[in-house]
Amino acid sequence: MTAPLTTDPKTIGMLIAWAQRSLNESGTTNTAQETRWLLAHALGVEQHELASRMEQPVTAEDQARVESVISRRMAREPLQYIVGTQEFCGLDFYVNPAVLIPRPETELLVQETLREGGFAEGAVLVDVGTGSGCVAVTLATILSGMRIFALDCSNDALTVAKGNAERHGVSDKITWKEGDLLSPLHESYLVGAVNAIVSNPPYIAEEAWSGLQPEVRDFEPRLALVAGQRGTEFHERLLHDARPFLVPGGLLVMELGQGQAPLVRQAAEQVGGYTGLQTVKDEAGIERVMIARRVG
C-alpha cells in the first residue's frame, strides 16, 4: 500500500519524493529513474520537463493518476505495462499483458539475422512467436523487397503486433498468421521456400517458474515463457519443423536461455540436416543466440 500524501499544497516535487520513497519501500530497483518515467507518464509531460516544474501545484486528478501508477508498480506490475511501451532496437513498441516485454538481448536476433542473411530481392523471412512484433517489425523497417511472415498462437498478441506494424509504417510488408509454431506456413505453400526463420521461443523450464521475479511470473504471459520440463522443447520442435521449409543454406536463428546452448546444439545434431552451428554471446557473456543453416 502506498504511503498517504498529507501535506498541502501538493507540488510535483512533493509527488516525486513521495513516489520514490514508496517505490523504495516496495523493494523495486532503479527507483529514481522509474519514478521519473511513471510521473511523466501520469502527468502527460516529457521527463525533462519535470525538473522545471518541481514547485508546480498538482490537481486532485493529477494526484490520483500518480497514486494509481505508483500503486501498480508497488504491486510489481512491470513498468512497461503501466506506461504501455518498450524500446527495442531504437523503436518504441506498444506492449500489454498479452505479449512478452521485449528484452535487450533479443536485439541479437535482429543483428545476427541481418549479419548472416545476405537476403536477395523476394527473400522470405519468418518470425515464429512474434509476440509484440518487435523482431518482425524491426526487420521490416530495415529490409526492403522481402516477404515477412509473423506467426503466433495468440490472437491477442497478433493484435498488438499489428498495431506496432501500423505505428512504424510497415503493415504492408508483413503477413500475419495465427497458429502453433510453423503450422500456419503449410497453407501458404512455403515448403522449401523460406530463406530465414527467426524465433525467440519460450525457454523457461517448468521448475524455474516459481522462482522468477514477480514482474515476470505474475504479469507476463506464461505461454510465451515456459517451454516444458527441460526448457528446450520449443527449440527441438523448431529444429525438426523448420528444416522442410528452409531453402538449402537457409537460416534458423533462435534465442536461447542461459546454459541451454549445449542441449540445443545436441538436439540440432540429432535432428540432422544442419550445418555451420554457431552461438553468439550477449553482453553478459551468455550464449544467447544459435544460428544454423540447412544443409544444401
MOCORBEL-V22944 format. One record per pair of residues at least 12 apart in sequence whose C-alpha atoms are under 7 Angstrom apart, sorted by sequence separation. I is the first residue (numbers start at 1). J is the second residue. D is the distance in Angstrom with one decimal. If there is no record, write none. Layout:
i j d
I J D
I J D
This chain:
i j d
20 32 6.2
84 96 6.3
278 290 5.8
279 291 6.2
69 82 6.8
278 291 5.3
81 95 6.2
88 102 6.6
136 150 6.4
277 291 5.7
278 292 6.8
20 35 5.7
80 95 7.0
81 96 5.2
277 292 4.7
19 35 6.3
81 97 6.8
86 102 6.8
88 104 6.8
276 292 5.8
275 292 6.0
276 293 6.1
89 107 6.3
274 292 6.0
275 293 5.3
3 22 6.4
16 35 6.7
43 62 6.3
274 293 5.3
275 294 6.3
2 22 5.9
130 150 5.7
206 226 6.2
274 294 4.5
275 295 5.8
130 151 5.7
131 152 6.6
204 225 5.7
205 226 5.9
273 294 5.9
274 295 5.1
124 146 5.9
125 147 6.2
126 148 5.8
127 149 6.2
128 150 6.2
129 151 5.5
130 152 5.7
202 224 5.2
203 225 6.1
204 226 4.6
205 227 6.0
206 228 5.5
273 295 5.3
42 65 5.6
122 145 5.6
123 146 5.0
124 147 4.8
125 148 4.8
126 149 4.7
127 150 4.8
128 151 5.0
129 152 4.5
155 178 6.5
202 225 4.3
203 226 5.8
204 227 5.7
205 228 5.4
206 229 5.1
42 66 5.5
121 145 5.2
122 146 4.8
123 147 6.2
124 148 5.9
125 149 6.3
126 150 5.9
127 151 6.1
128 152 6.4
150 174 6.8
154 178 6.7
202 226 5.3
203 227 5.1
205 229 5.2
110 135 6.3
121 146 6.2
122 147 6.4
132 157 6.2
148 173 6.4
149 174 5.6
150 175 6.2
151 176 6.0
152 177 6.7
153 178 5.2
202 227 5.0
205 230 5.2
131 157 5.2
147 173 6.6
148 174 4.9
149 175 4.7
150 176 5.0
151 177 4.9
152 178 5.2
153 179 4.4
205 231 4.0
261 287 6.4
39 66 6.3
131 158 6.7
147 174 6.9
148 175 6.3
149 176 5.9
150 177 6.3
151 178 5.7
152 179 5.8
153 180 5.2
204 231 4.8
132 160 5.7
133 161 4.4
137 165 5.7
151 179 6.8
152 180 6.8
203 231 4.6
258 286 6.1
110 139 6.8
132 161 4.5
141 170 6.6
152 181 6.9
203 232 5.8
235 264 6.7
239 268 6.3
258 287 6.8
131 161 6.5
140 170 6.3
38 69 6.7
100 131 6.4
133 164 6.8
236 267 6.1
240 271 6.2
257 288 6.5
99 131 5.2
100 132 7.0
102 134 7.0
202 234 6.7
232 264 6.9
239 271 6.9
256 288 4.9
99 132 5.6
137 170 6.9
140 173 6.5
201 234 6.3
255 288 5.6
256 289 5.6
255 289 4.5
254 289 5.6
255 290 6.4
253 289 6.9
254 290 5.3
95 132 6.5
253 290 5.7
254 291 6.7
253 291 4.6
252 291 5.8
253 292 6.6
251 291 6.9
252 292 5.2
12 53 6.5
13 54 4.2
93 134 6.9
251 292 5.8
252 293 6.2
12 54 5.0
13 55 6.1
41 83 6.3
251 293 4.7
11 54 6.5
12 55 6.3
250 293 5.3
251 294 6.7
11 55 5.4
12 56 5.8
249 293 5.2
250 294 5.4
11 56 5.3
12 57 6.4
249 294 4.9
11 57 4.2
12 58 6.4
88 134 6.9
248 294 5.5
249 295 5.8
10 57 5.7
11 58 5.6
248 295 5.8
249 296 5.7
9 57 6.6
10 58 6.0
26 74 5.4
246 294 6.6
248 296 4.2
196 246 6.9
19 70 6.5
23 74 6.0
194 245 5.6
195 246 5.9
243 294 6.5
129 181 6.8
192 244 5.8
193 245 6.0
194 246 4.6
195 247 5.8
128 181 6.0
191 244 5.9
192 245 4.4
193 246 6.0
194 247 5.6
203 256 6.8
128 182 6.9
191 245 4.2
192 246 5.1
193 247 5.4
196 250 5.5
197 251 6.1
198 252 6.0
199 253 6.4
200 254 5.8
201 255 6.9
203 257 5.9
190 245 6.2
192 247 4.9
195 250 4.6
196 251 4.4
197 252 4.9
198 253 4.8
199 254 4.9
200 255 4.9
194 250 6.9
195 251 6.3
196 252 5.9
197 253 6.3
198 254 5.9
199 255 6.5
98 156 6.0
99 157 5.5
98 157 5.4
182 241 7.0
95 160 7.0
94 160 6.9
2 71 6.1
125 194 6.2
1 71 6.8
94 164 6.2
124 194 5.0
125 195 5.9
126 196 6.3
127 197 6.0
128 198 6.2
129 199 6.4
93 164 5.9
124 195 5.3
125 196 4.8
126 197 4.7
127 198 4.9
128 199 4.9
129 200 6.7
123 195 6.0
124 196 6.8
125 197 5.9
126 198 6.1
127 199 5.7
129 201 6.3
100 220 5.9
99 220 7.0
100 221 6.4
97 219 6.4
99 221 6.3
97 220 5.7
98 221 6.2
97 221 6.4
100 224 6.5
78 215 5.3
76 214 6.3
77 215 5.5
76 215 5.3
113 253 6.9
77 219 6.5
109 253 6.8
109 255 6.8
105 282 6.2
109 289 6.7
108 289 7.0
